[in-house]
Amino acid sequence: MPVAVSPAAAQSSNIWIAAGEGDDERVTYLIEVEDISPTAPDSNTYTPLHAAASYSHSSTLQLLLAHSKTPSNAVNIQDSDGDTPLFVVEEVAIAELLIKHGGDAFHKNKAGDTPAEVAEENGFEEVAEYLRSITGEKRLYERPGDGPEDEEESELTSRLEDEEGASLTPAARDLIDQRTEALMSQVESLLSRASLRSESADRGESGAELKLTNEEEEELRRLVGESVLEQIREGWAGNEGPGQQGEVQGENDSRQVNEETRPAGKEPEPR
């Protein structure tokens, strides 16, 4: 059925401007009549999804994400800098919408920054705070200084040091469980997409060999790494229970008493 649009909607073929202006009628016309992809990049590799997210047009964003011509993982489409639509968000409601549709708050762009870091750097603190509540990141100014060249090893070390000697509270344990569940959900979604694609390539035969793209393999490694990290953090904190802390404190108290009762000028005998 032909799409009924006003003359003004058909005058421009620039879907990026239409998305940035929140012109749902023109966006629909360009997709369905002009056959422009909802994820088509412009000369700067910016997509209509980036434009709608950046200018906080929730209805346009939902239109683009729900359209039948939109790829399944379009919510995480990247521009040439590796930025997904979540990196250009200025309002919490838009960030929530993207997360609801599978937006990856843990994704790092080519500069190694996450959406929360970019939001904080650009002054969108409420967006940054919301994204940090999902990823568990610290504010930029709360982080330790430069560490080893191996960034992943440095991050793991700093997180374990933060947890050392502290037992997990029920609230902290629930948060870790929620993060782990969210990570595993993303893993299942990725494997499901790959499975469907593999079966389609093998003409619907069940039991088809699972074939991952390079991007999917990289994403799977990241997600599994995050999941393992959460389990390490929980195990590390759980091993430092009150009993061990009490033993250490008792030993310290004993040493202090010996220091106070030792005669002046007399050193302890070697053991």
HELIX and SHEET records of a PDB file:
HELIX    1   1 ILE A   15  GLU A   21  1                                   7    
HELIX    2   2 ASP A   24  GLU A   32  1                                   9    
HELIX    3   3 PRO A   48  SER A   54  1                                   7    
HELIX    4   4 SER A   58  ALA A   66  1                                   9    
HELIX    5   5 ALA A   74  ASN A   76  5                                   3    
HELIX    6   6 PRO A   85  VAL A   88  5                                   4    
HELIX    7   7 VAL A   92  LYS A  100  1                                   9    
HELIX    8   8 PRO A  115  GLU A  121  1                                   7    
HELIX    9   9 GLU A  125  THR A  135  1                                  11    
HELIX   10  10 LEU A  140  GLU A  142  5                                   3    
HELIX   11  11 GLU A  151  GLU A  163  1                                  13    
HELIX   12  12 PRO A  170  ALA A  201  1                                  32    
HELIX   13  13 ASN A  214  ASN A  239  1                                  26    
HELIX   14  14 PRO A  242  THR A  261  1                                  20    
END                                                                             
